[in-house]
Amino acid sequence: MQDQSGPHGARAVDRHQHLLKLFLDYLAGECGLSGNTVAAYRRDLQAFLVMLSDGAHRDLDRVTPGDIVDFLMHEKRRGLASASLSRQLVSIRMFYRFLSGEGIVKTNAAASLDSPRVWRNLPDVLTRREVEELLAAPDVSTNLGLRDAAILETMYACGARAQEVVDLHPEDVKIDFAYVRLTGKGSKERVVPLGEMACRRLAQYLEKARPALEKSGRADHLFLSRTGRKLNRERIWQLIKRLARKAGLAKSVHPHTLRHSFATHLLEGGADLRLIQEMLGHASISTTQIYTHVDASRLKSIHRKYHPRG
């Protein structure tokens, strides 16, 4: 291990710390990440930068993919769990993506590296047929069934989070223009298109079911409970689990499953990743990129099944 006290080593350490601060400020200020999340990035990257400084005082622009792999192997020998190693790699990838985007480095040393273990932790994605079976599960001859059908159609149509759905007001839905206004994390608003079936179910719910559920005449949220009150996230989770069982789905299905299915099916259909990012309300494109791995995994399984040399 080389001495860090020399002028070259000191300059390298100072530059590394300066760039790390720029990146963390970007995560907090522009991406809106929480203090705990930013602190986790700091811990992961500090270990990586210490390795660089202790090693060859090398500039970040001279780091190779092999250097990053060597660092991760060192961390593994130190006893780090696979999940922690995956998280460290994600942090390094994000750091290099930022440095590359800012023109600070010419080559993104982490661009060719992947972290498949992270993607395996994603919830199950429903096939299109499974989505159809789930959406057909509510009994639309009842007011509550119409409500449940409208909820499911809305969640799948725009990839909404459960909290975003329960926070909706009637004026947030513009059926004539086929879009809905969602309020996501950090009170950030976004407008997402609604498909024909979602518009139809919402119109039926607003015309028939909601007036019957609105006991006081003063309820201001879109989706109401049996007693005319605002639903909560737990109720959304319960109704989706119940309807998934009714539809005979063997997978674990919860609100985020519809969100993941929405994004994956858009990607399969050829939608641009940036547009999917906007519709999901992700602050960073790196969060949305998990769906490229979901889709790649599906394509690989299809290739193995159907290709003569798969």
C-alpha positions as CSV (number, residue, x, y, z in Angstrom):
1,M,0.0,0.0,0.0
2,Q,1.5,3.3,-1.0
3,D,2.0,6.3,1.2
4,Q,-0.7,8.9,0.8
5,S,1.4,11.7,2.3
6,G,3.1,12.7,-0.9
7,P,1.8,15.6,-3.0
8,H,0.4,13.4,-5.7
9,G,-1.5,11.3,-3.2
10,A,-2.8,14.3,-1.3
11,R,-4.1,15.9,-4.5
12,A,-5.8,12.7,-5.6
13,V,-7.5,12.3,-2.2
14,D,-8.7,15.9,-2.3
15,R,-10.0,15.6,-5.9
16,H,-11.8,12.3,-5.0
17,Q,-13.5,13.9,-2.1
18,H,-14.4,17.0,-4.1
19,L,-16.1,14.9,-6.8
20,L,-17.8,12.7,-4.2
21,K,-19.3,15.9,-2.6
22,L,-20.5,17.1,-6.0
23,F,-22.2,13.7,-6.6
24,L,-23.9,13.6,-3.2
25,D,-25.1,17.2,-3.6
26,Y,-26.6,16.1,-6.9
27,L,-28.4,13.1,-5.3
28,A,-29.8,15.3,-2.5
29,G,-30.6,18.5,-4.5
30,E,-31.6,17.3,-8.0
31,C,-32.7,13.7,-7.4
32,G,-34.4,14.5,-4.1
33,L,-33.0,11.4,-2.3
34,S,-33.4,11.1,1.4
35,G,-30.6,11.8,3.9
36,N,-30.3,8.1,4.7
37,T,-30.0,7.1,1.1
38,V,-27.4,9.8,0.4
39,A,-25.4,8.6,3.4
40,A,-25.5,5.0,2.1
41,Y,-24.0,6.2,-1.2
42,R,-21.3,8.1,0.7
43,R,-20.3,5.0,2.7
44,D,-20.2,2.8,-0.4
45,L,-18.2,5.2,-2.4
46,Q,-15.8,6.2,0.4
47,A,-14.6,2.6,0.6
48,F,-14.0,2.6,-3.2
49,L,-12.2,5.9,-3.2
50,V,-10.0,4.8,-0.3
51,M,-9.0,1.8,-2.3
52,L,-8.0,4.1,-5.2
53,S,-6.1,6.5,-3.0
54,D,-4.3,3.7,-1.1
55,G,-3.4,1.9,-4.4
56,A,-2.0,4.0,-7.2
57,H,-3.4,7.4,-6.5
58,R,-5.0,6.9,-9.9
59,D,-7.3,9.4,-11.5
60,L,-10.9,8.3,-11.8
61,D,-10.6,8.6,-15.5
62,R,-7.9,5.8,-15.6
63,V,-10.0,3.3,-13.6
64,T,-10.8,0.1,-15.6
65,P,-13.7,-2.3,-15.2
66,G,-11.1,-4.8,-13.8
67,D,-10.2,-2.3,-11.0
68,I,-13.8,-2.2,-10.0
69,V,-14.1,-5.9,-10.0
70,D,-10.9,-6.2,-7.9
71,F,-12.4,-3.8,-5.4
72,L,-15.6,-5.9,-5.1
73,M,-13.6,-9.1,-4.8
74,H,-11.6,-7.5,-2.0
75,E,-14.8,-6.5,-0.3
76,K,-16.2,-10.0,-0.7
77,R,-13.1,-11.5,0.9
78,R,-13.6,-9.0,3.7
79,G,-16.9,-10.8,4.4
80,L,-19.4,-8.4,2.7
81,A,-22.7,-10.1,1.8
82,S,-23.9,-10.4,-1.8
83,A,-26.6,-7.8,-1.2
84,S,-24.1,-5.3,0.1
85,L,-21.7,-6.0,-2.9
86,S,-24.6,-5.4,-5.3
87,R,-25.4,-2.1,-3.6
88,Q,-21.8,-1.0,-3.8
89,L,-21.7,-1.7,-7.5
90,V,-24.9,0.2,-8.0
91,S,-23.3,3.2,-6.1
92,I,-20.2,3.0,-8.3
93,R,-22.3,2.8,-11.5
94,M,-24.3,5.8,-10.4
95,F,-21.2,7.8,-9.5
96,Y,-19.6,7.1,-12.9
97,R,-22.8,7.8,-14.7
98,F,-22.8,11.2,-13.0
99,L,-19.1,11.9,-13.7
100,S,-19.6,10.9,-17.4
101,G,-22.7,13.0,-17.8
102,E,-20.9,16.0,-16.3
103,G,-17.9,15.5,-18.7
104,I,-15.6,14.9,-15.7
105,V,-14.4,11.5,-17.0
106,K,-14.1,10.5,-20.7
107,T,-14.7,6.8,-20.1
108,N,-17.4,5.3,-17.9
109,A,-15.5,2.4,-16.3
110,A,-18.6,0.9,-14.8
111,A,-20.8,1.0,-17.9
112,S,-20.1,-2.6,-18.8
113,L,-20.7,-4.0,-15.3
114,D,-24.0,-5.3,-14.2
115,S,-25.5,-6.4,-10.9
116,P,-28.0,-9.2,-11.6
117,R,-28.6,-10.1,-8.0
118,V,-30.3,-6.7,-7.4
119,W,-32.8,-7.3,-10.3
120,R,-33.8,-10.7,-8.9
121,N,-35.3,-9.0,-5.9
122,L,-37.9,-7.3,-8.1
123,P,-41.5,-8.3,-7.5
124,D,-43.1,-10.7,-10.0
125,V,-44.2,-9.1,-13.2
126,L,-47.5,-10.3,-14.5
127,T,-47.9,-11.5,-18.1
128,R,-50.4,-9.6,-20.2
129,R,-52.9,-12.5,-19.8
130,E,-52.5,-12.5,-16.1
131,V,-53.2,-8.8,-16.0
132,E,-56.4,-9.3,-18.0
133,E,-57.5,-12.1,-15.6
134,L,-56.8,-9.8,-12.6
135,L,-58.6,-6.8,-14.2
136,A,-61.6,-9.1,-14.9
137,A,-61.9,-10.3,-11.3
138,P,-64.0,-7.5,-9.7
139,D,-67.8,-8.0,-9.8
140,V,-68.8,-4.8,-11.6
141,S,-72.5,-5.4,-10.9
142,T,-71.9,-3.9,-7.5
143,N,-70.7,-0.4,-6.4
144,L,-67.6,-1.8,-4.6
145,G,-66.8,-4.0,-7.6
146,L,-67.0,-1.0,-9.9
147,R,-64.7,0.9,-7.6
148,D,-62.2,-2.0,-7.4
149,A,-62.2,-2.3,-11.2
150,A,-61.6,1.4,-11.6
151,I,-58.7,1.2,-9.1
152,L,-57.0,-1.7,-10.9
153,E,-57.5,-0.2,-14.3
154,T,-56.0,3.1,-13.1
155,M,-53.0,1.5,-11.5
156,Y,-52.2,-0.6,-14.5
157,A,-52.9,2.2,-17.0
158,C,-50.5,4.7,-15.5
159,G,-48.2,2.7,-13.2
160,A,-49.4,4.6,-10.1
161,R,-48.2,3.8,-6.6
162,A,-50.9,2.8,-4.0
163,Q,-50.4,6.1,-2.1
164,E,-50.8,8.1,-5.3
165,V,-54.1,6.3,-6.0
166,V,-55.6,6.8,-2.6
167,D,-54.6,10.5,-2.7
168,L,-56.5,11.1,-6.0
169,H,-59.3,13.7,-6.1
170,P,-62.1,13.6,-8.7
171,E,-60.7,16.7,-10.4
172,D,-57.4,14.9,-10.9
173,V,-59.0,12.7,-13.5
174,K,-59.7,14.2,-16.9
175,I,-61.6,11.5,-18.7
176,D,-62.5,13.7,-21.7
177,F,-58.7,14.2,-22.3
178,A,-57.7,10.7,-21.2
179,Y,-55.1,11.6,-18.5
180,V,-54.7,11.6,-14.8
181,R,-52.7,14.0,-12.6
182,L,-50.7,12.1,-9.9
183,T,-48.8,13.5,-6.9
184,G,-45.8,11.4,-6.2
185,K,-42.9,11.4,-3.7
186,G,-41.8,14.8,-2.6
187,S,-45.2,16.2,-3.7
188,K,-44.0,16.2,-7.3
189,E,-46.9,16.2,-9.8
190,R,-46.9,14.4,-13.1
191,V,-49.5,13.9,-15.8
192,V,-49.9,10.3,-17.2
193,P,-52.2,9.2,-20.1
194,L,-55.1,6.8,-19.4
195,G,-56.2,4.1,-21.8
196,E,-59.7,3.6,-23.2
197,M,-60.6,0.9,-20.7
198,A,-59.4,2.9,-17.7
199,C,-61.4,5.9,-18.8
200,R,-64.5,3.7,-19.3
201,R,-64.2,2.2,-15.8
202,L,-63.5,5.5,-14.2
203,A,-66.5,7.1,-15.9
204,Q,-68.8,4.2,-14.7
205,Y,-67.4,4.5,-11.2
206,L,-67.9,8.3,-11.1
207,E,-71.4,8.1,-12.6
208,K,-72.8,5.1,-10.6
209,A,-70.7,3.9,-7.7
210,R,-69.1,7.0,-6.2
211,P,-72.4,8.9,-5.6
212,A,-73.7,5.8,-3.8
213,L,-70.6,5.5,-1.6
214,E,-70.4,9.2,-0.8
215,K,-72.5,9.2,2.3
216,S,-71.8,12.7,3.6
217,G,-71.8,14.5,0.3
218,R,-68.5,16.1,1.4
219,A,-66.0,13.5,0.5
220,D,-63.2,15.0,-1.6
221,H,-61.2,11.9,-2.6
222,L,-61.8,9.9,-5.7
223,F,-61.9,6.4,-4.3
224,L,-64.1,5.8,-1.2
225,S,-64.6,3.0,1.2
226,R,-67.9,1.3,2.0
227,T,-68.6,4.0,4.6
228,G,-67.7,6.9,2.3
229,R,-64.3,7.6,3.6
230,K,-60.9,7.9,2.0
231,L,-59.2,4.5,1.4
232,N,-55.7,3.8,2.7
233,R,-52.8,1.9,1.2
234,E,-53.4,-1.1,3.3
235,R,-56.9,-1.4,1.9
236,I,-55.5,-1.2,-1.7
237,W,-53.1,-4.0,-0.8
238,Q,-55.9,-6.1,0.7
239,L,-58.2,-5.8,-2.3
240,I,-55.5,-6.6,-4.8
241,K,-54.5,-9.7,-2.8
242,R,-58.1,-10.8,-2.7
243,L,-58.8,-10.2,-6.3
244,A,-55.5,-12.0,-7.3
245,R,-56.7,-15.1,-5.4
246,K,-60.1,-14.8,-7.0
247,A,-58.4,-14.7,-10.5
248,G,-56.4,-17.8,-9.6
249,L,-53.0,-16.1,-10.0
250,A,-50.2,-18.2,-8.4
251,K,-47.8,-15.3,-8.2
252,S,-47.4,-12.9,-5.3
253,V,-49.4,-9.9,-6.4
254,H,-49.5,-6.5,-4.6
255,P,-49.8,-2.9,-5.7
256,H,-46.3,-2.6,-6.9
257,T,-46.7,-5.6,-9.1
258,L,-49.1,-3.6,-11.3
259,R,-46.6,-0.8,-11.4
260,H,-43.8,-3.1,-12.5
261,S,-46.1,-4.8,-15.0
262,F,-47.1,-1.4,-16.5
263,A,-43.4,-0.4,-17.1
264,T,-42.3,-3.8,-18.3
265,H,-45.1,-4.1,-20.8
266,L,-44.4,-0.6,-22.1
267,L,-40.8,-1.5,-22.6
268,E,-41.7,-4.7,-24.4
269,G,-43.9,-2.7,-26.7
270,G,-41.0,-0.4,-27.7
271,A,-41.6,2.6,-25.4
272,D,-38.6,4.9,-24.8
273,L,-37.1,4.4,-21.4
274,R,-37.1,8.2,-20.7
275,L,-40.9,8.3,-21.3
276,I,-41.4,5.4,-18.9
277,Q,-39.2,7.3,-16.4
278,E,-41.5,10.3,-16.7
279,M,-44.7,8.3,-16.4
280,L,-43.4,6.4,-13.3
281,G,-42.2,9.6,-11.7
282,H,-38.6,8.4,-11.2
283,A,-36.1,11.1,-10.3
284,S,-33.3,9.2,-12.0
285,I,-33.2,7.2,-15.2
286,S,-31.1,4.6,-13.3
287,T,-34.1,3.6,-11.3
288,T,-36.1,3.0,-14.4
289,Q,-33.3,1.0,-16.0
290,I,-34.2,-2.0,-13.8
291,Y,-36.9,-2.7,-16.3
292,T,-34.4,-3.3,-19.1
293,H,-33.1,-6.2,-17.0
294,V,-36.6,-7.6,-16.4
295,D,-37.2,-7.5,-20.1
296,A,-33.8,-9.0,-21.0
297,S,-34.5,-11.9,-18.6
298,R,-37.8,-12.5,-20.3
299,L,-36.2,-12.5,-23.7
300,K,-33.5,-14.9,-22.7
301,S,-36.0,-17.4,-21.3
302,I,-38.0,-17.1,-24.6
303,H,-34.8,-17.7,-26.6
304,R,-33.8,-20.7,-24.5
305,K,-37.3,-22.2,-25.0
306,Y,-37.8,-21.6,-28.7
307,H,-34.5,-21.2,-30.4
308,P,-33.1,-24.4,-31.9
309,R,-29.8,-23.8,-30.3
310,G,-31.1,-22.1,-27.2
